[in-house]
């Protein structure tokens, strides 16, 4: 957690402080000496949603496979690689 701003500092400096900090990535807001919030840019938020959707599709696919053990490791690795490839889109 490197990109940190206190709630008090945010209150004093306003949204400009967040804009500057977002250039370095997600901003962790500290309140009462504890991490309370994470602020993301719109692009980071959309990417997070896409990763979540891809993970959900992968989980659904894994759940739909019969536990018979008939899949080869190479087939599973190929499926995972294909799914990971869609994350970068």
C-alpha positions in Angstrom: 0.0 0.0 0.0 2.2 2.8 -1.3 -0.2 5.3 -2.7 -1.8 6.6 0.5 -3.6 9.8 1.5 -5.2 10.6 4.8 -8.8 11.5 5.0 -7.8 14.8 6.7 -5.4 15.6 3.8 -8.1 14.8 1.3 -10.5 17.1 3.2 -7.9 19.9 3.2 -6.6 19.6 -0.4 -9.7 18.3 -2.1 -10.1 16.3 -5.3 -6.9 17.7 -6.8 -4.9 15.6 -4.3 -6.7 12.5 -5.5 -6.1 13.4 -9.1 -2.4 13.8 -8.5 -2.2 10.6 -6.5 -4.2 8.6 -9.1 -1.3 9.1 -11.6 0.6 6.6 -9.4 -2.3 4.0 -9.3 -5.1 3.3 -6.9 -5.2 5.6 -3.9 -5.7 4.2 -0.4 -7.5 6.6 2.0 -6.5 6.3 5.7 -9.1 7.2 8.3 -8.4 7.0 12.0 -5.0 5.3 11.2 -6.7 2.5 9.3 -7.2 1.9 5.5 -10.8 2.8 4.8 -11.3 3.3 1.1 -9.6 2.7 -2.2 -10.1 5.2 -5.0 -9.6 4.0 -8.6 -9.6 5.7 -11.9 -12.5 4.9 -14.2 -10.1 2.8 -16.4 -8.8 0.9 -13.4 -12.4 0.3 -12.2 -13.5 -1.0 -15.6 -10.5 -3.4 -15.7 -11.4 -4.7 -12.3 -14.9 -5.4 -13.4 -13.7 -7.2 -16.5 -11.3 -9.4 -14.4 -14.1 -10.2 -12.1 -16.4 -11.2 -14.9 -13.6 -13.3 -16.5 -12.9 -15.0 -13.2 -16.6 -15.8 -12.8 -16.8 -17.3 -16.3 -13.8 -19.5 -15.5 -15.3 -20.6 -12.2 -18.6 -21.5 -14.0 -16.6 -23.4 -16.5 -14.7 -25.3 -13.9 -17.9 -26.1 -12.0 -19.6 -27.5 -15.1 -16.9 -30.1 -15.8 -17.7 -33.5 -14.4 -15.3 -34.6 -11.6 -14.4 -37.7 -13.5 -10.8 -36.7 -14.0 -10.9 -37.3 -17.7 -9.3 -34.0 -18.6 -5.7 -33.9 -19.4 -3.4 -31.3 -17.7 -2.6 -29.9 -21.1 -6.3 -29.3 -21.9 -6.8 -27.5 -18.6 -3.7 -25.4 -19.1 -4.9 -24.5 -22.6 -8.3 -23.5 -21.3 -6.8 -21.3 -18.5 -4.4 -19.7 -21.0 -7.3 -18.9 -23.3 -9.3 -17.4 -20.5 -6.3 -15.3 -19.4 -5.8 -14.1 -22.9 -9.3 -12.5 -22.8 -8.3 -10.5 -19.7 -6.0 -8.3 -21.7 -8.7 -7.2 -24.1 
